[in-house]
């Protein structure tokens, strides 16, 4: 009887350990997915900033071209 109780206890401990292991893997997977999502959001934010800077650069280049043409017209 005592051996049977010990076997049952071992079985329950192993089952609980397996369930916790699976849960840990699920949580790690979710954490990794969220980290990828954060990285993608950061990348999108960075890309938006680069695009904004490129538009500002284009505006400056256009203004410089306009000023160059104005100078050439005055000469």
C-alpha positions as CSV (number, residue, x, y, z in Angstrom):
1,X,0.0,0.0,0.0
2,X,2.8,2.4,0.9
3,X,4.6,1.6,-2.3
4,X,1.5,2.3,-4.3
5,X,1.1,5.7,-2.6
6,X,4.7,6.5,-3.4
7,X,4.2,5.5,-7.0
8,X,1.1,7.6,-7.3
9,X,2.9,10.5,-5.7
10,X,5.8,10.2,-8.1
11,X,3.3,10.0,-11.0
12,X,1.5,13.1,-9.9
13,X,4.8,15.0,-9.4
14,X,6.0,14.0,-12.9
15,X,2.6,15.0,-14.4
16,X,2.7,18.3,-12.7
17,X,6.3,18.9,-13.8
18,X,5.3,18.0,-17.4
19,X,2.4,20.5,-17.3
20,X,4.6,23.2,-15.9
21,X,7.2,22.5,-18.5
22,X,4.6,22.8,-21.3
23,X,3.3,26.0,-19.8
24,X,6.8,27.4,-19.5
25,X,7.4,26.7,-23.2
26,X,4.1,28.4,-24.1
27,X,5.0,31.5,-22.1
28,X,8.5,31.6,-23.6
29,X,7.1,31.3,-27.1
30,X,4.6,34.2,-26.3
31,X,7.4,36.3,-24.9
32,X,9.6,35.7,-28.0
33,X,6.6,36.6,-30.2
34,X,6.0,39.8,-28.3
35,X,9.7,40.7,-28.5
36,X,9.6,40.3,-32.3
37,X,6.4,42.4,-32.4
38,X,8.2,45.1,-30.4
39,X,11.2,44.9,-32.7
40,X,8.9,45.3,-35.7
41,X,7.2,48.3,-34.1
42,X,10.6,49.9,-33.4
43,X,11.6,49.2,-36.9
44,X,8.4,50.8,-38.3
45,X,8.9,53.8,-36.0
46,X,12.6,54.1,-37.2
47,X,11.5,53.8,-40.8
48,X,8.9,56.5,-40.3
49,X,11.5,58.8,-38.8
50,X,13.9,58.1,-41.8
51,X,11.1,58.9,-44.2
52,X,10.3,62.1,-42.4
53,X,14.0,63.1,-42.6
54,X,14.2,62.3,-46.2
55,X,11.2,64.5,-46.9
56,X,12.8,67.3,-45.1
57,X,16.0,66.8,-47.1
58,X,14.0,66.8,-50.3
59,X,12.4,70.1,-49.2
60,X,15.8,71.6,-48.5
61,X,17.2,70.4,-51.8
62,X,14.2,71.9,-53.7
63,X,14.6,75.2,-51.8
64,X,18.4,75.2,-52.6
65,X,17.6,74.6,-56.3
66,X,15.2,77.4,-56.3
67,X,17.7,79.8,-54.7
68,X,20.4,78.6,-57.2
69,X,18.0,79.4,-60.1
70,X,17.2,82.8,-58.6
71,X,20.9,83.6,-58.3
72,X,21.5,82.5,-62.0
73,X,18.6,84.7,-63.0
74,X,20.1,87.8,-61.2
75,X,23.5,87.3,-62.9
